[in-house]
Amino acid sequence: MSEIPAREPDYRFTLANERTFLAWQRTSLGLLAASVALMHFQPFAPVFSRAVATTLGVLAITTAAGGLTRWRSNDRAIRADRPLPRPRLATVTAVAMSGVAASIVLVAAVS
């Protein structure tokens, strides 16, 4: 019995998935740039700046790796004509960035 070849998905879905992947990589690059800038300029207390810069660096790594993982799982789902997996990366990024922003605002208000 011959195997039926897999049908290629609509290219628009594949390209949209790729654009989303590239957006996550841009986000990661922006976070990394912010981390490096904060380490270089240290506008606040050095210990606080290093902590925030480290958090942003870890978040940059997380978004880069998570974007790749998300692209792969979405690509598999698109090719298998299954529903897309629920996104978790956006929630992680939003919560982490909210924490970073809140800590910066708090330090700026106290200074």
Long-range contacts (C-beta under 8 A, 24 or more apart in sequence): 6-79, 9-78, 9-79, 9-81, 13-78, 14-75, 14-78, 17-71, 17-74, 17-75, 17-78, 18-71, 20-67, 20-70, 20-71, 20-74, 21-67, 21-68, 21-70, 21-71, 23-67, 24-63, 24-64, 24-66, 24-67, 24-70, 24-71, 24-89, 25-64, 25-67, 27-63, 27-67, 27-93, 28-60, 28-61, 28-63, 28-64, 28-67, 29-60, 31-56, 31-57, 31-59, 31-60, 31-63, 32-56, 32-57, 32-60, 35-60, 44-104, 44-107, 44-108, 44-111, 45-107, 48-103, 48-107, 52-100, 52-103, 52-104, 55-96, 55-99, 55-100, 56-100, 59-93, 59-96, 59-97, 59-100, 62-89, 62-92, 62-93, 62-96, 63-89, 63-93, 66-92
